[in-house]
Amino acid sequence: MVIALWDESARAHNGKETISGKWSRENKFLKLVTSDKNEVLYEHTSTAMGIGTNETEVMTYGFRSSNKDFFATGFDLLERGKTDDFLKNAMMH
C-alpha cells in the first residue's frame, strides 16, 4: 500500500509512505496483513468531503481496526483521482 501525503500549501502530493503486505477482500471488508504481521481492516463506505461551499461524496475504504498502531492508523483509503480533483478545485475557489 502506498499512502500519498498531501501538502495543502503546494496543493499537491509531496511524499509517500509504503507498507508491504498481502490484501484480501470479503464482502465489504478489505484486509491488509503487513509484512510485520499487522492486520489492518477497512470497510467499503462513502465519505462526505467539504471545504467552504464545495462538497462531494467519495467512495472510500474506511479504517476500522489494526492489531497495532502504525503511521496510517485511522486513515481512510480514498479514491485518489476524484479526491485530488476536489481538493484542487476547492483550493482555487
ABEGO torsion letter per residue (X at the ends): XBBBBBBAAAGBBAEBBBBBEBBBBBEABBBBBBAAGBBBBBBBBBBBBBBEABBBBBBBBBBABBABBBAABGBBBBBAAAAAAAAAAAAAX
